[in-house]
Amino acid sequence: MDEREAGVGSRLRRLREARGISLSALARSAGIGKATLSGLELGSRNPTLETLYAVAGALGVPLTALVLEPGAPPGDAVDVRGAAVTATLLEVFEEQGVTFELLRVRVRPGVVQQSPPHAPGVTEHVTVYEGVLRAGPADAPLLAAPGEHISWRADVPHVYCTVGPDEVVATLLIRSPRGTLEE
């Protein structure tokens, strides 16, 4: 077990227990196996980006609540890899009633990443710097080329994939209303 996985696991357990949610109930709500969730809490499983977002959404917290110790600077976060996306947390901004998470994302060609819904009211905003990105609601994804911006409500299943053979480099800003998130 590495230190990062143990940290994610202990934060996950603390958040789950603070909400009075059983392991089984959270696994069901997040749409993941109970053994997977138990392994995450114990630090014996390497969490994927998709799994972390599913658990964060089920708990009603932003991703940073799982990947960073409270009060730690974003630079302490490490890359989190999903099926197609590798995300690096750059900054967290707090405004009255809203949390913003700014991430650098790289999307590998040839794979579609299915992202679970976030908490109600969460939106995603992507600016593409390299490559062509297809992302957004799974039933109606949007297209963005270098220099273009797309955004959508992320409280529905959504996807990320490249169009063509080139990797996509972009920034992702996740806006989470704090009324739906308890940290």
C-alpha positions as CSV (number, residue, x, y, z in Angstrom):
1,M,0.0,0.0,0.0
2,D,1.5,3.4,-0.9
3,E,1.0,6.6,1.1
4,R,-1.3,8.2,-1.5
5,E,-3.7,5.2,-1.5
6,A,-3.7,5.1,2.3
7,G,-4.5,8.8,2.4
8,V,-7.4,8.5,0.0
9,G,-8.7,5.5,1.9
10,S,-8.6,7.2,5.3
11,R,-10.3,10.4,4.0
12,L,-12.9,8.3,2.3
13,R,-13.6,6.3,5.5
14,R,-13.8,9.5,7.5
15,L,-16.3,11.1,5.1
16,R,-18.4,8.0,4.9
17,E,-18.5,7.5,8.7
18,A,-19.2,11.2,9.3
19,R,-22.3,10.9,7.1
20,G,-23.4,7.7,8.9
21,I,-23.4,5.7,5.6
22,S,-22.5,2.0,5.6
23,L,-19.9,0.5,3.3
24,S,-22.7,-1.4,1.4
25,A,-24.9,1.7,1.1
26,L,-22.1,3.8,-0.3
27,A,-21.0,1.1,-2.7
28,R,-24.5,0.8,-4.0
29,S,-25.0,4.5,-4.3
30,A,-21.7,4.9,-6.1
31,G,-22.4,2.0,-8.4
32,I,-19.2,0.1,-7.4
33,G,-18.5,-3.2,-5.7
34,K,-18.4,-3.4,-1.9
35,A,-15.0,-5.2,-2.2
36,T,-13.7,-2.3,-4.4
37,L,-14.8,0.3,-1.9
38,S,-13.4,-1.7,1.0
39,G,-10.1,-2.0,-0.8
40,L,-10.0,1.7,-1.4
41,E,-10.7,2.4,2.3
42,L,-7.9,0.0,3.3
43,G,-5.5,1.5,0.7
44,S,-5.0,-1.9,-1.0
45,R,-6.6,-0.8,-4.3
46,N,-5.4,1.9,-6.6
47,P,-8.4,4.2,-7.2
48,T,-9.2,5.2,-10.8
49,L,-10.5,8.6,-11.7
50,E,-13.9,7.1,-12.6
51,T,-14.1,5.4,-9.2
52,L,-13.1,8.5,-7.2
53,Y,-15.7,10.6,-9.1
54,A,-18.4,8.0,-8.4
55,V,-17.6,7.9,-4.7
56,A,-17.2,11.7,-4.4
57,G,-20.6,12.2,-6.2
58,A,-22.3,9.6,-3.9
59,L,-20.9,11.4,-0.9
60,G,-21.7,14.8,-2.2
61,V,-18.2,16.1,-2.0
62,P,-15.7,17.5,-4.6
63,L,-12.9,15.3,-5.8
64,T,-10.4,17.3,-3.7
65,A,-12.1,16.0,-0.5
66,L,-10.8,12.5,-1.4
67,V,-7.4,13.3,-3.0
68,L,-6.1,16.1,-0.6
69,E,-5.8,16.4,3.1
70,P,-7.9,19.3,4.4
71,G,-5.9,22.5,4.2
72,A,-3.2,20.9,2.0
73,P,-2.1,22.9,-1.1
74,P,-3.3,21.5,-4.5
75,G,0.4,20.9,-5.4
76,D,0.3,18.0,-2.9
77,A,-2.2,16.2,-5.1
78,V,-0.9,13.6,-7.6
79,D,-2.1,12.7,-11.1
80,V,-5.2,10.5,-11.1
81,R,-5.6,8.3,-14.1
82,G,-8.9,7.0,-15.6
83,A,-9.6,4.9,-18.7
84,A,-8.8,7.8,-21.1
85,V,-8.1,10.9,-18.8
86,T,-5.2,11.7,-16.6
87,A,-6.0,14.7,-14.3
88,T,-3.7,16.8,-12.3
89,L,-5.3,19.2,-9.7
90,L,-3.8,22.7,-10.2
91,E,-5.9,24.8,-7.8
92,V,-9.0,24.9,-5.6
93,F,-10.9,28.2,-5.4
94,E,-13.6,28.9,-2.8
95,E,-16.2,31.6,-3.2
96,Q,-19.4,32.1,-1.2
97,G,-21.4,28.9,-1.7
98,V,-19.2,27.5,-4.5
99,T,-16.0,25.4,-4.8
100,F,-14.0,25.5,-8.1
101,E,-11.5,22.8,-8.9
102,L,-9.1,23.6,-11.7
103,L,-7.4,20.6,-13.3
104,R,-5.0,20.0,-16.2
105,V,-6.3,17.0,-18.2
106,R,-4.8,14.8,-20.9
107,V,-7.1,12.6,-22.9
108,R,-5.5,9.6,-24.6
109,P,-6.7,8.7,-28.1
110,G,-8.6,5.5,-28.8
111,V,-10.5,5.3,-25.5
112,V,-13.8,6.7,-24.3
113,Q,-14.0,7.6,-20.6
114,Q,-17.4,7.2,-19.1
115,S,-17.7,9.6,-16.1
116,P,-20.5,9.1,-13.5
117,P,-22.8,11.9,-12.6
118,H,-21.6,14.5,-10.0
119,A,-23.8,15.9,-7.3
120,P,-26.8,18.1,-8.4
121,G,-25.8,21.5,-9.8
122,V,-22.2,20.6,-10.6
123,T,-21.0,22.0,-14.0
124,E,-17.8,21.2,-16.0
125,H,-16.0,23.8,-18.2
126,V,-13.2,22.7,-20.5
127,T,-10.8,24.8,-22.6
128,V,-8.8,22.8,-25.2
129,Y,-5.2,23.6,-25.9
130,E,-4.1,20.7,-28.1
131,G,-6.1,18.0,-30.0
132,V,-9.8,17.8,-30.6
133,L,-12.1,16.8,-27.7
134,R,-15.5,15.3,-27.7
135,A,-16.9,15.6,-24.1
136,G,-20.1,16.3,-22.3
137,P,-23.4,14.6,-21.6
138,A,-23.2,10.9,-22.7
139,D,-26.3,11.3,-24.9
140,A,-25.2,14.6,-26.6
141,P,-21.4,15.2,-26.3
142,L,-19.9,18.5,-27.5
143,L,-16.9,19.1,-29.7
144,A,-13.9,21.5,-29.0
145,A,-10.8,22.2,-30.9
146,P,-7.7,24.1,-29.7
147,G,-8.7,27.5,-28.3
148,E,-12.3,26.5,-27.9
149,H,-14.4,26.1,-24.7
150,I,-17.3,23.8,-23.9
151,S,-19.4,23.4,-20.7
152,W,-22.2,21.3,-19.4
153,R,-24.2,20.2,-16.4
154,A,-22.1,17.3,-15.0
155,D,-24.8,15.8,-12.8
156,V,-25.6,13.4,-15.6
157,P,-23.4,10.6,-17.0
158,H,-20.8,12.3,-19.3
159,V,-17.9,11.2,-21.6
160,Y,-14.4,12.3,-22.6
161,C,-12.7,11.1,-25.8
162,T,-10.4,12.4,-28.5
163,V,-11.4,13.0,-32.1
164,G,-8.5,11.7,-34.3
165,P,-5.2,10.3,-33.3
166,D,-3.8,13.1,-31.2
167,E,-3.8,13.4,-27.4
168,V,-5.9,16.3,-26.0
169,V,-4.4,18.7,-23.6
170,A,-7.0,20.9,-21.8
171,T,-8.0,22.5,-18.5
172,L,-11.1,21.4,-16.7
173,L,-12.8,23.7,-14.2
174,I,-15.4,21.9,-12.1
175,R,-17.9,24.2,-10.4
176,S,-19.6,22.6,-7.3
177,P,-22.3,24.5,-5.4
178,R,-21.6,24.1,-1.7
179,G,-25.3,23.7,-0.9
180,T,-25.1,20.2,-2.4
181,L,-21.6,19.4,-1.0
182,E,-20.8,18.9,2.6
183,E,-17.1,19.0,3.3
